[in-house]
Amino acid sequence: MTDDILPLLAVHEYFRGLPADALEEVARDARVAHHPAGTVVHEADAVLDTIGFVLRGRLKAVRVDARGVETLFRVIDRGEQYGMMVGALAEPVPIRVVALEPTTVLVLDYERAMDLTARFPDLRRLWLKTFAGSLRKHFFGTAGRRAPMLLALVHESPATRVAAGRLVDRLRGLGEKLAVFGDPAAWRPLPDVRFRPLLENGDLLDPTEVRRQATEWQDATRIVFDVPADIDPARLGQVMELADRVVFFAPATSADALVHRLRALDVTGRGWRDKVRVAWLLGGGPPVGPAADLSDLAARDFKIADPPPGRPYGPATANGLERLVHDLRNVRIGVALGGGAARGMTHLGVLKALERGGVVVDMIAGTSAGAMTGILYAAGLDCDYSAARFAADLRPSWVFRNLPRGDHWYLLYKYRRGHFDPMLRTYLRDWRLEQLAVPCRSVTVDLVGGNSVVRDHGDAVHAILESINLPVLSVPIVRGGQALIDGGLVNNIPADVLVREGCNFVIAVSVTAQMEKAFGDITPDRPPRRGPSVVQTILRSLLVQNHSLNAFGVQPADVVIAPDVTGFDLTAFTHAREMAAVGEAAAAELVPRICRLLNRMDPQLFPLLPGLESLCIASPVPSPPAGA
């Protein structure tokens, strides 16, 4: 047993507050295992008769089925355990546990652990209470008391300290008790924040002393390391090894320097990628991040625009820091936007209503029209502005307006002439998905592989074009050995994509949940005056398929918003603003329910405001214009 284990044990969630004699007894009976990143800690179908307590690092548990297929079971963070229940069975379990980063585990034989709980009633009560809290989180989505998170804030420039200060103020405002290791010259004194210099006499505090000090700060909810990025790399590496989460604050103009620093620290090789976050501080202009490749260096990045840009950009651009707060409090709100041709313009009103209700969206996944509206929103464009531009840009020219079913032929013309690309580039330029203010995923279908494809990086316009690429109206887009068509053929409402991406609260928006019993001039009670056109047939076929897939697509969602837009034609893009108004009204009705569910997840982050119900009364739903 190494000397630094007792301080780690004292701040572990399952041992906090125990008397010294109990901790020492546990330490004597346990063994300590150090696992490098990638090491198998427990092999699937091996007997598990121990309890493992994670003292530092993180583990990933995957379920292995009879065919050898692996699915994520859960991530086991510092302060958590595995084996407390199944260890009693002393039998093989189909779970493989792997170290995500260098991890230290305290291992107790199950029988000896039971002896300890009999000898120390406080330990028994603490284990039962803590385990019950983990079950509450699993079944009800609400977290109990956790061991303090060790958070490192690393600054590429002194200018980023202002944004970090705002982050700290926000955490304090949520009732978090903070304790800080940092630079006294840079850290402004706060009466309710305990502080200790991280550098003493020019040397970084020894890790053992840091852990000892952290033990004294047991009532803190978050312990913060505040350091400049240009300290000695070995010292920075020590801080990163200690921390549970590391946020690099960097001006967008310093992207190359930050990427170089992260590679020099060997973030990938040392298994630190999943705990690294990057907060880009944007200058003036569009609210997009730098085109930096962070895929193997950081799990997420956030774009902080201060001050936010004005029109045509909207409120979504001002929420970068709040999305970082969500991440630090383990909240990720996702919105899945389904396909539905022109009826997808309704999504813009839904997103606007969520904004007005104070619901900050952390991630969007969209299919077809949902991808088009979602990516434009993720780029920061104001919802009302986007609706107005769609209505103007997709208004048929004079020639088509004077043709029978001219709006149908106009849509076919737009596809066949490739006009969607230059239209969208007016707003999205050559930005990539990973640069956008809000993380966004688009869904398309590959005819070569016969499967859906989820885009999470690459050219944003290409991601839209692939997802809206209707068969027959256009030929498949051949790119990278794939032949890509409209994603609605397989996954019209991609709520499952958001769940796989770690969203723990998902809102699904369907514009195909309701379908009118009419097709062109054909209704059940009267013969048609004229037959349907080719475009009508294609769009109606896709609508029927999407309607059939609707129940499956919304299953993973916590809330489903289903505006009734059956009065609008599938090609009625010129009525984008009216459809957005319908979506806004439908979503506003559900905002109070969404707020209540979020309050259950995190009451401090999502407080219920007095008079919430009256504040969220939906405006009257506008009727579709004649001929829409």
ChimeraX attribute file (.defattr): number of C-alpha atoms within 10 A of each C-alpha:
attribute: neighborCount
match mode: 1-to-1
recipient: residues
	/A:1	13
	/A:2	7
	/A:3	8
	/A:4	13
	/A:5	17
	/A:6	21
	/A:7	20
	/A:8	23
	/A:9	25
	/A:10	24
	/A:11	25
	/A:12	24
	/A:13	23
	/A:14	24
	/A:15	22
	/A:16	20
	/A:17	17
	/A:18	16
	/A:19	13
	/A:20	11
	/A:21	10
	/A:22	17
	/A:23	18
	/A:24	13
	/A:25	12
	/A:26	20
	/A:27	19
	/A:28	10
	/A:29	14
	/A:30	19
	/A:31	14
	/A:32	18
	/A:33	15
	/A:34	16
	/A:35	19
	/A:36	18
	/A:37	20
	/A:38	18
	/A:39	16
	/A:40	17
	/A:41	20
	/A:42	16
	/A:43	17
	/A:44	20
	/A:45	13
	/A:46	14
	/A:47	16
	/A:48	23
	/A:49	20
	/A:50	21
	/A:51	24
	/A:52	24
	/A:53	26
	/A:54	26
	/A:55	26
	/A:56	24
	/A:57	27
	/A:58	26
	/A:59	30
	/A:60	20
	/A:61	24
	/A:62	19
	/A:63	17
	/A:64	19
	/A:65	12
	/A:66	7
	/A:67	6
	/A:68	10
	/A:69	9
	/A:70	15
	/A:71	12
	/A:72	13
	/A:73	14
	/A:74	12
	/A:75	16
	/A:76	20
	/A:77	18
	/A:78	25
	/A:79	23
	/A:80	22
	/A:81	21
	/A:82	18
	/A:83	18
	/A:84	18
	/A:85	13
	/A:86	17
	/A:87	20
	/A:88	15
	/A:89	13
	/A:90	15
	/A:91	12
	/A:92	15
	/A:93	18
	/A:94	16
	/A:95	22
	/A:96	20
	/A:97	22
	/A:98	23
	/A:99	24
	/A:100	26
	/A:101	26
	/A:102	19
	/A:103	25
	/A:104	23
	/A:105	24
	/A:106	22
	/A:107	22
	/A:108	22
	/A:109	16
	/A:110	22
	/A:111	13
	/A:112	15
	/A:113	20
	/A:114	14
	/A:115	10
	/A:116	17
	/A:117	16
	/A:118	12
	/A:119	12
	/A:120	16
	/A:121	11
	/A:122	15
	/A:123	22
	/A:124	17
	/A:125	13
	/A:126	18
	/A:127	17
	/A:128	12
	/A:129	15
	/A:130	19
	/A:131	19
	/A:132	13
	/A:133	16
	/A:134	19
	/A:135	15
	/A:136	14
	/A:137	14
	/A:138	11
	/A:139	8
	/A:140	11
	/A:141	18
	/A:142	17
	/A:143	17
	/A:144	16
	/A:145	11
	/A:146	18
	/A:147	21
	/A:148	25
	/A:149	19
	/A:150	21
	/A:151	22
	/A:152	25
	/A:153	24
	/A:154	26
	/A:155	22
	/A:156	20
	/A:157	14
	/A:158	12
	/A:159	13
	/A:160	19
	/A:161	21
	/A:162	10
	/A:163	17
	/A:164	20
	/A:165	13
	/A:166	12
	/A:167	16
	/A:168	16
	/A:169	13
	/A:170	16
	/A:171	20
	/A:172	15
	/A:173	12
	/A:174	14
	/A:175	11
	/A:176	17
	/A:177	18
	/A:178	21
	/A:179	23
	/A:180	24
	/A:181	22
	/A:182	20
	/A:183	18
	/A:184	15
	/A:185	8
	/A:186	12
	/A:187	16
	/A:188	9
	/A:189	11
	/A:190	9
	/A:191	7
	/A:192	10
	/A:193	14
	/A:194	15
	/A:195	19
	/A:196	16
	/A:197	17
	/A:198	20
	/A:199	15
	/A:200	11
	/A:201	7
	/A:202	7
	/A:203	9
	/A:204	17
	/A:205	19
	/A:206	14
	/A:207	14
	/A:208	15
	/A:209	12
	/A:210	17
	/A:211	21
	/A:212	17
	/A:213	14
	/A:214	23
	/A:215	20
	/A:216	12
	/A:217	19
	/A:218	18
	/A:219	16
	/A:220	19
	/A:221	19
	/A:222	23
	/A:223	23
	/A:224	22
	/A:225	24
	/A:226	24
	/A:227	23
	/A:228	21
	/A:229	19
	/A:230	13
	/A:231	12
	/A:232	11
	/A:233	13
	/A:234	10
	/A:235	15
	/A:236	19
	/A:237	16
	/A:238	15
	/A:239	25
	/A:240	24
	/A:241	20
	/A:242	19
	/A:243	23
	/A:244	21
	/A:245	21
	/A:246	25
	/A:247	24
	/A:248	24
	/A:249	28
	/A:250	24
	/A:251	22
	/A:252	20
	/A:253	14
	/A:254	14
	/A:255	19
	/A:256	13
	/A:257	12
	/A:258	22
	/A:259	16
	/A:260	11
	/A:261	16
	/A:262	19
	/A:263	14
	/A:264	10
	/A:265	18
	/A:266	15
	/A:267	21
	/A:268	17
	/A:269	14
	/A:270	16
	/A:271	21
	/A:272	28
	/A:273	23
	/A:274	19
	/A:275	22
	/A:276	21
	/A:277	23
	/A:278	22
	/A:279	26
	/A:280	26
	/A:281	23
	/A:282	21
	/A:283	18
	/A:284	10
	/A:285	11
	/A:286	20
	/A:287	28
	/A:288	26
	/A:289	27
	/A:290	20
	/A:291	15
	/A:292	13
	/A:293	14
	/A:294	18
	/A:295	12
	/A:296	14
	/A:297	23
	/A:298	22
	/A:299	14
	/A:300	19
	/A:301	24
	/A:302	27
	/A:303	27
	/A:304	28
	/A:305	23
	/A:306	17
	/A:307	11
	/A:308	22
	/A:309	18
	/A:310	13
	/A:311	11
	/A:312	14
	/A:313	21
	/A:314	20
	/A:315	19
	/A:316	24
	/A:317	28
	/A:318	21
	/A:319	21
	/A:320	25
	/A:321	23
	/A:322	18
	/A:323	23
	/A:324	24
	/A:325	17
	/A:326	18
	/A:327	17
	/A:328	17
	/A:329	14
	/A:330	14
	/A:331	21
	/A:332	22
	/A:333	22
	/A:334	27
	/A:335	28
	/A:336	32
	/A:337	34
	/A:338	35
	/A:339	34
	/A:340	28
	/A:341	23
	/A:342	22
	/A:343	30
	/A:344	30
	/A:345	34
	/A:346	33
	/A:347	35
	/A:348	29
	/A:349	26
	/A:350	27
	/A:351	28
	/A:352	25
	/A:353	26
	/A:354	18
	/A:355	17
	/A:356	15
	/A:357	19
	/A:358	11
	/A:359	17
	/A:360	22
	/A:361	23
	/A:362	26
	/A:363	23
	/A:364	29
	/A:365	29
	/A:366	35
	/A:367	33
	/A:368	33
	/A:369	28
	/A:370	36
	/A:371	32
	/A:372	26
	/A:373	26
	/A:374	33
	/A:375	28
	/A:376	24
	/A:377	27
	/A:378	27
	/A:379	27
	/A:380	25
	/A:381	26
	/A:382	22
	/A:383	28
	/A:384	17
	/A:385	16
	/A:386	22
	/A:387	26
	/A:388	17
	/A:389	17
	/A:390	20
	/A:391	19
	/A:392	14
	/A:393	15
	/A:394	21
	/A:395	18
	/A:396	21
	/A:397	12
	/A:398	9
	/A:399	9
	/A:400	17
	/A:401	14
	/A:402	11
	/A:403	12
	/A:404	9
	/A:405	15
	/A:406	16
	/A:407	24
	/A:408	20
	/A:409	21
	/A:410	20
	/A:411	19
	/A:412	18
	/A:413	16
	/A:414	16
	/A:415	20
	/A:416	14
	/A:417	10
	/A:418	13
	/A:419	12
	/A:420	17
	/A:421	17
	/A:422	12
	/A:423	16
	/A:424	20
	/A:425	14
	/A:426	9
	/A:427	16
	/A:428	21
	/A:429	14
	/A:430	14
	/A:431	19
	/A:432	21
	/A:433	28
	/A:434	25
	/A:435	25
	/A:436	26
	/A:437	29
	/A:438	30
	/A:439	23
	/A:440	29
	/A:441	29
	/A:442	32
	/A:443	31
	/A:444	31
	/A:445	25
	/A:446	21
	/A:447	14
	/A:448	11
	/A:449	12
	/A:450	12
	/A:451	15
	/A:452	19
	/A:453	20
	/A:454	19
	/A:455	20
	/A:456	17
	/A:457	17
	/A:458	14
	/A:459	17
	/A:460	29
	/A:461	24
	/A:462	18
	/A:463	24
	/A:464	30
	/A:465	25
	/A:466	28
	/A:467	30
	/A:468	28
	/A:469	22
	/A:470	24
	/A:471	15
	/A:472	14
	/A:473	18
	/A:474	18
	/A:475	14
	/A:476	19
	/A:477	17
	/A:478	14
	/A:479	11
	/A:480	7
	/A:481	9
	/A:482	16
	/A:483	18
	/A:484	29
	/A:485	27
	/A:486	29
	/A:487	31
	/A:488	30
	/A:489	22
	/A:490	20
	/A:491	27
	/A:492	33
	/A:493	34
	/A:494	33
	/A:495	29
	/A:496	20
	/A:497	21
	/A:498	27
	/A:499	17
	/A:500	10
	/A:501	13
	/A:502	14
	/A:503	20
	/A:504	17
	/A:505	22
	/A:506	25
	/A:507	22
	/A:508	27
	/A:509	31
	/A:510	30
	/A:511	30
	/A:512	28
	/A:513	23
	/A:514	15
	/A:515	15
	/A:516	11
	/A:517	9
	/A:518	12
	/A:519	14
	/A:520	15
	/A:521	12
	/A:522	15
	/A:523	12
	/A:524	9
	/A:525	7
	/A:526	8
	/A:527	10
	/A:528	13
	/A:529	9
	/A:530	9
	/A:531	13
	/A:532	16
	/A:533	13
	/A:534	14
	/A:535	19
	/A:536	19
	/A:537	14
	/A:538	15
	/A:539	21
	/A:540	20
	/A:541	12
	/A:542	21
	/A:543	23
	/A:544	13
	/A:545	16
	/A:546	25
	/A:547	20
	/A:548	14
	/A:549	19
	/A:550	20
	/A:551	12
	/A:552	15
	/A:553	22
	/A:554	25
	/A:555	15
	/A:556	18
	/A:557	22
	/A:558	14
	/A:559	19
	/A:560	19
	/A:561	22
	/A:562	18
	/A:563	26
	/A:564	21
	/A:565	25
	/A:566	17
	/A:567	16
	/A:568	21
	/A:569	19
	/A:570	21
	/A:571	22
	/A:572	20
	/A:573	28
	/A:574	22
	/A:575	25
	/A:576	28
	/A:577	23
	/A:578	24
	/A:579	30
	/A:580	29
	/A:581	27
	/A:582	28
	/A:583	30
	/A:584	25
	/A:585	22
	/A:586	23
	/A:587	27
	/A:588	26
	/A:589	17
	/A:590	20
	/A:591	26
	/A:592	20
	/A:593	14
	/A:594	20
	/A:595	20
	/A:596	15
	/A:597	17
	/A:598	21
	/A:599	16
	/A:600	16
	/A:601	20
	/A:602	18
	/A:603	15
	/A:604	14
	/A:605	19
	/A:606	17
	/A:607	14
	/A:608	16
	/A:609	10
	/A:610	8
	/A:611	8
	/A:612	15
	/A:613	14
	/A:614	9
	/A:615	13
	/A:616	18
	/A:617	14
	/A:618	17
	/A:619	13
	/A:620	10
	/A:621	16
	/A:622	11
	/A:623	13
	/A:624	16
	/A:625	10
	/A:626	7
	/A:627	8
	/A:628	13
